Amino acid sequence: MKLLDVNGLSKSFGGVAALRQVQGHSVAGETLGMIGPNGSGKTTFVNIVSGHVRPDGGSLTFDGIDITGKNPHQLAAIGLCRTYQAVRVFSSLSTRQNIDNARLLLSHRGLDQAELNELIEWLKLDHVLHKVAGSLTLFEQRRLELMMRLVLKPKLIMLDEPVGGLAVTEVIEMIHLLKQLKSRCSIFVIEHTMRVIKELADRVMVLIAGEKVADGPPLDILKNKRVVDEYLGAQHA
């Protein structure tokens, strides 16, 4: 069953087309990856789907609901949320206060205390609950941002370069974490680190110059001539 359905998504900025009639979908339970060179429209795609930017054309459906033009708070209420390339937490508040603020968005159907404690322990945040979020390491902040989305009980979480800026050992740990996340919700992930895509994604969409040029299993994408020539390079062929 389709969870997210994107039909003819188009967007231009100052006369320059960022997305051109993009079609795509995600299926409940899968991890969908998106790759492409810088400027290919990946972040614009996520910004539109997550309600931060309005499309010029096309439509979006999530879990059978037309979400075209809806704002992020409305989307969070029906189970669609995202993280960011540059991690977003309330840097002057403690880790616990960040989590509590996120819970307020959906207080009517929030987690019970046992569920909350399980998430905190899983994300290894129990020992930093009292610390100011701005003092945490980048990896801890990325885990906190993920926690702030998971308290919303998402059906689909969109991750924009979740290993960006992390050390090699932290990348390995984050991949392990995201593999476990797959049992909790559906995932959409943008990444330049192909290791993340190969290990996590069930299917991959490729954007080049605002157009979808390929869609399929990771191993097929790695053999796609246009994708190799225009993005991945010969080392991935």
Secondary structure as UniProt FT lines:
FT   STRAND          2..13
FT   TURN            14..15
FT   STRAND          16..27
FT   TURN            28..29
FT   STRAND          31..35
FT   TURN            38..39
FT   HELIX           42..49
FT   TURN            50..51
FT   STRAND          57..62
FT   TURN            63..64
FT   STRAND          65..66
FT   TURN            68..69
FT   HELIX           72..77
FT   TURN            78..79
FT   STRAND          80..82
FT   TURN            91..92
FT   HELIX           95..104
FT   TURN            105..106
FT   HELIX           107..109
FT   HELIX           113..122
FT   TURN            123..124
FT   HELIX           126..128
FT   TURN            129..130
FT   HELIX           133..135
FT   HELIX           138..150
FT   TURN            151..152
FT   STRAND          156..160
FT   TURN            162..165
FT   HELIX           168..181
FT   TURN            182..184
FT   STRAND          186..190
FT   HELIX           194..200
FT   STRAND          203..208
FT   TURN            209..210
FT   STRAND          211..216
FT   HELIX           218..221
FT   TURN            222..223
FT   HELIX           225..227
FT   HELIX           228..232
FT   HELIX           234..236
//
